[in-house]
Amino acid sequence: MIHSLQLPFPRGFHFEHTVYSHGWCALLPYRLDRTALQLRYPVQLSTTRIAELRIGPPRQSRPAVTVEVKGRLSEDHRAQLTRIASAMLHLDLDLQPFYRMIREDSRFSWMAQNRAGRMLRAPSFFEDAVKMLLTTNCSWSLTETMTSRLCETFGTVSPFGGHCFPVPEAIADSSEDVLRREVKLGYRAPYLLEMVRRIVRGDLSIEDFRGSSLPAAELYRELRGIKGIGDYAAGNLIKLLGRFDYLGIDSWCRAKYAEMYHNGNPVPDSEIVNFYAPFNEWRGLVMWLDVTRHWYGEKFPF
């Protein structure tokens, strides 16, 4: 049965630029229909029931968000799915201060004109953290492979195809050997295992990061306290919390910056930091949009 949901899309919301903001749309259990520009995601409502969220651009003539599920959808589940869809699109993030700051900048005003800056997230911060761990020190194709294997090995099968993203308990009952041998996580295996076991024990309330009012520096420090989450991963995870005080520089960003501003010649990270420093609490967002500008003018890679 198909049900519709109503989301509070904010002023200036751009669906396509949110979906393609970074690589999450290409990682399971997300499935993207590029022709219809529809994003699909299976949500496990209970141990025996799964719904599939289908999110498209807001339209006046029909709902932008629908849910397919067997049978009726309770009001509680409808509210849960609405919260999840809103969290995925980070609809509560206010980008208007960013647009006001950047629209007069001759080099970067395109960011406001394109309504760019909202970043696609997972339904849970746990999933964001795991996927960010799987982007460290590897190619994007390996990140896709590890994410797929993780879902296939530990996730519940979805009646709509594929698997749900695994819950911490499913992974916690595994072993480092399985994570290395079957999921091919390499050195990341013990870090993921420790993370999920801390969550299951109650030592790490990972969902508390979302909605936290702590200053960015404290949030960053707490993220760095999770084994396996270094400067790069913490700097990018904090962006998914709506804080952009850190750059989260990786080898791809370094190479792209060097190509754009130094004819491909490598520069120290300190120069990149100084270049974006004038944008203060928005500097991490300006850097990311700057190095990915070709996605907006040409073609998104995902």
Contacts in CASP RR format, 6 or more apart in sequence:
PFRMAT RR
TARGET T0000
AUTHOR 0000-0000-0000
METHOD contacts of the structure
MODEL  1
MIHSLQLPFPRGFHFEHTVYSHGWCALLPYRLDRTALQLRYPVQLSTTRI
AELRIGPPRQSRPAVTVEVKGRLSEDHRAQLTRIASAMLHLDLDLQPFYR
MIREDSRFSWMAQNRAGRMLRAPSFFEDAVKMLLTTNCSWSLTETMTSRL
CETFGTVSPFGGHCFPVPEAIADSSEDVLRREVKLGYRAPYLLEMVRRIV
RGDLSIEDFRGSSLPAAELYRELRGIKGIGDYAAGNLIKLLGRFDYLGID
SWCRAKYAEMYHNGNPVPDSEIVNFYAPFNEWRGLVMWLDVTRHWYGEKF
PF
1 68 0 8 1.000
1 69 0 8 1.000
1 70 0 8 1.000
1 71 0 8 1.000
1 72 0 8 1.000
1 73 0 8 1.000
2 66 0 8 1.000
2 67 0 8 1.000
2 68 0 8 1.000
3 66 0 8 1.000
3 67 0 8 1.000
3 68 0 8 1.000
3 69 0 8 1.000
3 73 0 8 1.000
3 78 0 8 1.000
4 63 0 8 1.000
4 65 0 8 1.000
4 66 0 8 1.000
4 67 0 8 1.000
5 63 0 8 1.000
5 65 0 8 1.000
5 66 0 8 1.000
5 67 0 8 1.000
5 78 0 8 1.000
5 81 0 8 1.000
5 82 0 8 1.000
5 85 0 8 1.000
6 63 0 8 1.000
6 65 0 8 1.000
6 82 0 8 1.000
7 58 0 8 1.000
7 64 0 8 1.000
7 65 0 8 1.000
7 82 0 8 1.000
7 85 0 8 1.000
7 86 0 8 1.000
7 89 0 8 1.000
7 91 0 8 1.000
8 86 0 8 1.000
8 91 0 8 1.000
9 58 0 8 1.000
9 64 0 8 1.000
9 91 0 8 1.000
10 91 0 8 1.000
10 94 0 8 1.000
10 95 0 8 1.000
11 96 0 8 1.000
12 95 0 8 1.000
12 115 0 8 1.000
13 58 0 8 1.000
13 89 0 8 1.000
13 91 0 8 1.000
13 115 0 8 1.000
13 118 0 8 1.000
14 114 0 8 1.000
14 115 0 8 1.000
14 116 0 8 1.000
14 118 0 8 1.000
15 37 0 8 1.000
15 55 0 8 1.000
15 56 0 8 1.000
15 57 0 8 1.000
15 58 0 8 1.000
15 64 0 8 1.000
15 89 0 8 1.000
16 37 0 8 1.000
16 57 0 8 1.000
17 114 0 8 1.000
17 115 0 8 1.000
17 116 0 8 1.000
17 117 0 8 1.000
17 118 0 8 1.000
17 296 0 8 1.000
18 89 0 8 1.000
18 90 0 8 1.000
18 117 0 8 1.000
18 118 0 8 1.000
18 119 0 8 1.000
18 120 0 8 1.000
19 25 0 8 1.000
19 32 0 8 1.000
19 37 0 8 1.000
19 39 0 8 1.000
19 120 0 8 1.000
20 120 0 8 1.000
20 295 0 8 1.000
20 300 0 8 1.000
20 302 0 8 1.000
21 116 0 8 1.000
21 117 0 8 1.000
21 118 0 8 1.000
21 119 0 8 1.000
21 120 0 8 1.000
22 119 0 8 1.000
22 120 0 8 1.000
22 288 0 8 1.000
22 292 0 8 1.000
23 120 0 8 1.000
23 140 0 8 1.000
23 302 0 8 1.000
24 30 0 8 1.000
24 120 0 8 1.000
24 121 0 8 1.000
24 122 0 8 1.000
24 131 0 8 1.000
25 32 0 8 1.000
25 39 0 8 1.000
25 120 0 8 1.000
25 302 0 8 1.000
26 32 0 8 1.000
26 144 0 8 1.000
26 302 0 8 1.000
27 131 0 8 1.000
27 143 0 8 1.000
27 144 0 8 1.000
27 147 0 8 1.000
28 147 0 8 1.000
28 148 0 8 1.000
28 151 0 8 1.000
28 162 0 8 1.000
28 163 0 8 1.000
28 165 0 8 1.000
29 41 0 8 1.000
29 42 0 8 1.000
29 151 0 8 1.000
29 158 0 8 1.000
29 162 0 8 1.000
29 163 0 8 1.000
29 164 0 8 1.000
29 165 0 8 1.000
30 39 0 8 1.000
30 40 0 8 1.000
30 41 0 8 1.000
31 39 0 8 1.000
31 40 0 8 1.000
31 41 0 8 1.000
32 38 0 8 1.000
32 39 0 8 1.000
32 40 0 8 1.000
32 302 0 8 1.000
33 39 0 8 1.000
33 40 0 8 1.000
36 56 0 8 1.000
37 56 0 8 1.000
37 57 0 8 1.000
38 54 0 8 1.000
38 55 0 8 1.000
38 56 0 8 1.000
39 53 0 8 1.000
39 54 0 8 1.000
39 55 0 8 1.000
39 56 0 8 1.000
39 88 0 8 1.000
40 52 0 8 1.000
40 53 0 8 1.000
40 54 0 8 1.000
40 55 0 8 1.000
40 160 0 8 1.000
41 52 0 8 1.000
41 53 0 8 1.000
41 55 0 8 1.000
41 88 0 8 1.000
41 123 0 8 1.000
42 50 0 8 1.000
42 51 0 8 1.000
42 52 0 8 1.000
42 53 0 8 1.000
42 158 0 8 1.000
42 160 0 8 1.000
42 161 0 8 1.000
42 162 0 8 1.000
42 163 0 8 1.000
42 164 0 8 1.000
43 50 0 8 1.000
43 51 0 8 1.000
43 52 0 8 1.000
43 53 0 8 1.000
43 80 0 8 1.000
43 81 0 8 1.000
43 84 0 8 1.000
43 123 0 8 1.000
43 164 0 8 1.000
44 50 0 8 1.000
44 156 0 8 1.000
44 164 0 8 1.000
44 167 0 8 1.000
45 51 0 8 1.000
45 69 0 8 1.000
45 77 0 8 1.000
45 80 0 8 1.000
49 69 0 8 1.000
49 70 0 8 1.000
50 69 0 8 1.000
50 156 0 8 1.000
50 158 0 8 1.000
50 159 0 8 1.000
50 160 0 8 1.000
50 164 0 8 1.000
51 67 0 8 1.000
51 68 0 8 1.000
51 69 0 8 1.000
51 73 0 8 1.000
51 77 0 8 1.000
51 81 0 8 1.000
52 67 0 8 1.000
52 68 0 8 1.000
52 69 0 8 1.000
52 158 0 8 1.000
52 160 0 8 1.000
53 65 0 8 1.000
53 66 0 8 1.000
53 67 0 8 1.000
53 81 0 8 1.000
53 84 0 8 1.000
53 85 0 8 1.000
53 88 0 8 1.000
54 65 0 8 1.000
54 66 0 8 1.000
54 67 0 8 1.000
54 68 0 8 1.000
55 64 0 8 1.000
55 65 0 8 1.000
55 85 0 8 1.000
55 88 0 8 1.000
55 89 0 8 1.000
56 64 0 8 1.000
56 65 0 8 1.000
57 64 0 8 1.000
58 64 0 8 1.000
65 82 0 8 1.000
65 85 0 8 1.000
67 73 0 8 1.000
67 78 0 8 1.000
67 81 0 8 1.000
68 160 0 8 1.000
69 77 0 8 1.000
70 159 0 8 1.000
73 81 0 8 1.000
84 123 0 8 1.000
86 92 0 8 1.000
87 121 0 8 1.000
87 123 0 8 1.000
87 210 0 8 1.000
88 120 0 8 1.000
88 121 0 8 1.000
88 122 0 8 1.000
88 123 0 8 1.000
89 118 0 8 1.000
89 120 0 8 1.000
89 121 0 8 1.000
90 118 0 8 1.000
90 119 0 8 1.000
90 120 0 8 1.000
90 121 0 8 1.000
90 240 0 8 1.000
90 242 0 8 1.000
93 118 0 8 1.000
93 242 0 8 1.000
95 115 0 8 1.000
95 117 0 8 1.000
95 118 0 8 1.000
98 111 0 8 1.000
98 112 0 8 1.000
98 117 0 8 1.000
98 282 0 8 1.000
98 285 0 8 1.000
99 111 0 8 1.000
99 112 0 8 1.000
99 115 0 8 1.000
100 112 0 8 1.000
101 279 0 8 1.000
101 282 0 8 1.000
102 108 0 8 1.000
102 109 0 8 1.000
102 111 0 8 1.000
102 112 0 8 1.000
102 279 0 8 1.000
102 282 0 8 1.000
102 286 0 8 1.000
103 109 0 8 1.000
103 112 0 8 1.000
103 113 0 8 1.000
108 286 0 8 1.000
108 289 0 8 1.000
108 290 0 8 1.000
110 116 0 8 1.000
110 293 0 8 1.000
110 296 0 8 1.000
111 117 0 8 1.000
111 286 0 8 1.000
111 289 0 8 1.000
114 296 0 8 1.000
116 289 0 8 1.000
116 296 0 8 1.000
117 285 0 8 1.000
117 289 0 8 1.000
119 239 0 8 1.000
119 240 0 8 1.000
119 242 0 8 1.000
121 128 0 8 1.000
121 240 0 8 1.000
122 128 0 8 1.000
122 131 0 8 1.000
122 165 0 8 1.000
123 165 0 8 1.000
124 165 0 8 1.000
124 207 0 8 1.000
125 206 0 8 1.000
125 207 0 8 1.000
125 209 0 8 1.000
125 210 0 8 1.000
125 237 0 8 1.000
125 240 0 8 1.000
125 241 0 8 1.000
126 168 0 8 1.000
126 199 0 8 1.000
126 206 0 8 1.000
126 207 0 8 1.000
127 165 0 8 1.000
128 237 0 8 1.000
128 240 0 8 1.000
129 195 0 8 1.000
129 206 0 8 1.000
129 226 0 8 1.000
129 229 0 8 1.000
129 237 0 8 1.000
130 150 0 8 1.000
130 192 0 8 1.000
130 195 0 8 1.000
131 143 0 8 1.000
131 147 0 8 1.000
132 229 0 8 1.000
132 233 0 8 1.000
132 236 0 8 1.000
132 237 0 8 1.000
133 188 0 8 1.000
133 191 0 8 1.000
133 192 0 8 1.000
133 195 0 8 1.000
133 228 0 8 1.000
133 229 0 8 1.000
133 233 0 8 1.000
134 143 0 8 1.000
134 146 0 8 1.000
134 147 0 8 1.000
134 150 0 8 1.000
134 185 0 8 1.000
134 188 0 8 1.000
135 143 0 8 1.000
135 233 0 8 1.000
135 236 0 8 1.000
135 250 0 8 1.000
136 188 0 8 1.000
136 228 0 8 1.000
136 230 0 8 1.000
136 232 0 8 1.000
136 233 0 8 1.000
137 187 0 8 1.000
138 146 0 8 1.000
145 184 0 8 1.000
146 183 0 8 1.000
146 184 0 8 1.000
146 185 0 8 1.000
146 188 0 8 1.000
149 182 0 8 1.000
149 183 0 8 1.000
149 184 0 8 1.000
150 166 0 8 1.000
150 171 0 8 1.000
150 183 0 8 1.000
150 185 0 8 1.000
151 162 0 8 1.000
151 163 0 8 1.000
151 164 0 8 1.000
151 165 0 8 1.000
151 166 0 8 1.000
152 162 0 8 1.000
152 163 0 8 1.000
153 166 0 8 1.000
153 178 0 8 1.000
153 182 0 8 1.000
153 183 0 8 1.000
154 166 0 8 1.000
154 170 0 8 1.000
154 171 0 8 1.000
154 174 0 8 1.000
155 163 0 8 1.000
155 164 0 8 1.000
155 165 0 8 1.000
155 166 0 8 1.000
155 167 0 8 1.000
155 170 0 8 1.000
156 163 0 8 1.000
156 164 0 8 1.000
156 166 0 8 1.000
157 163 0 8 1.000
157 164 0 8 1.000
158 164 0 8 1.000
168 195 0 8 1.000
168 196 0 8 1.000
168 199 0 8 1.000
168 200 0 8 1.000
169 196 0 8 1.000
169 200 0 8 1.000
171 179 0 8 1.000
171 192 0 8 1.000
171 193 0 8 1.000
171 196 0 8 1.000
172 193 0 8 1.000
172 196 0 8 1.000
172 197 0 8 1.000
172 199 0 8 1.000
172 200 0 8 1.000
174 193 0 8 1.000
175 193 0 8 1.000
176 189 0 8 1.000
176 190 0 8 1.000
176 193 0 8 1.000
179 185 0 8 1.000
179 186 0 8 1.000
179 188 0 8 1.000
179 189 0 8 1.000
179 192 0 8 1.000
179 193 0 8 1.000
180 186 0 8 1.000
180 189 0 8 1.000
183 189 0 8 1.000
185 192 0 8 1.000
188 228 0 8 1.000
190 227 0 8 1.000
191 227 0 8 1.000
191 228 0 8 1.000
194 227 0 8 1.000
195 204 0 8 1.000
195 206 0 8 1.000
195 226 0 8 1.000
195 227 0 8 1.000
198 204 0 8 1.000
199 205 0 8 1.000
199 206 0 8 1.000
204 226 0 8 1.000
209 219 0 8 1.000
209 222 0 8 1.000
209 223 0 8 1.000
209 237 0 8 1.000
209 241 0 8 1.000
210 241 0 8 1.000
211 241 0 8 1.000
212 219 0 8 1.000
212 241 0 8 1.000
214 222 0 8 1.000
216 238 0 8 1.000
216 243 0 8 1.000
216 245 0 8 1.000
216 246 0 8 1.000
216 281 0 8 1.000
217 245 0 8 1.000
219 238 0 8 1.000
219 241 0 8 1.000
219 243 0 8 1.000
220 234 0 8 1.000
220 235 0 8 1.000
220 238 0 8 1.000
220 245 0 8 1.000
220 246 0 8 1.000
223 229 0 8 1.000
223 233 0 8 1.000
223 234 0 8 1.000
223 235 0 8 1.000
223 237 0 8 1.000
223 238 0 8 1.000
224 230 0 8 1.000
224 231 0 8 1.000
224 234 0 8 1.000
229 237 0 8 1.000
231 246 0 8 1.000
231 248 0 8 1.000
232 248 0 8 1.000
232 249 0 8 1.000
232 250 0 8 1.000
234 246 0 8 1.000
234 248 0 8 1.000
235 246 0 8 1.000
235 247 0 8 1.000
235 248 0 8 1.000
236 248 0 8 1.000
238 244 0 8 1.000
238 245 0 8 1.000
238 246 0 8 1.000
239 246 0 8 1.000
239 248 0 8 1.000
239 284 0 8 1.000
239 285 0 8 1.000
239 288 0 8 1.000
243 281 0 8 1.000
244 281 0 8 1.000
244 282 0 8 1.000
244 283 0 8 1.000
244 284 0 8 1.000
244 285 0 8 1.000
244 286 0 8 1.000
245 281 0 8 1.000
245 283 0 8 1.000
245 284 0 8 1.000
246 284 0 8 1.000
247 253 0 8 1.000
247 272 0 8 1.000
247 273 0 8 1.000
247 276 0 8 1.000
247 283 0 8 1.000
247 284 0 8 1.000
247 287 0 8 1.000
248 284 0 8 1.000
249 269 0 8 1.000
249 272 0 8 1.000
249 287 0 8 1.000
252 291 0 8 1.000
253 272 0 8 1.000
253 287 0 8 1.000
253 288 0 8 1.000
253 291 0 8 1.000
254 266 0 8 1.000
254 267 0 8 1.000
254 269 0 8 1.000
254 272 0 8 1.000
255 264 0 8 1.000
255 266 0 8 1.000
256 291 0 8 1.000
256 292 0 8 1.000
257 267 0 8 1.000
257 272 0 8 1.000
257 275 0 8 1.000
257 287 0 8 1.000
257 290 0 8 1.000
257 291 0 8 1.000
258 264 0 8 1.000
258 265 0 8 1.000
258 266 0 8 1.000
258 267 0 8 1.000
260 290 0 8 1.000
260 291 0 8 1.000
261 267 0 8 1.000
261 275 0 8 1.000
272 287 0 8 1.000
276 283 0 8 1.000
276 284 0 8 1.000
276 286 0 8 1.000
276 287 0 8 1.000
276 290 0 8 1.000
277 283 0 8 1.000
279 285 0 8 1.000
279 286 0 8 1.000
295 301 0 8 1.000
END
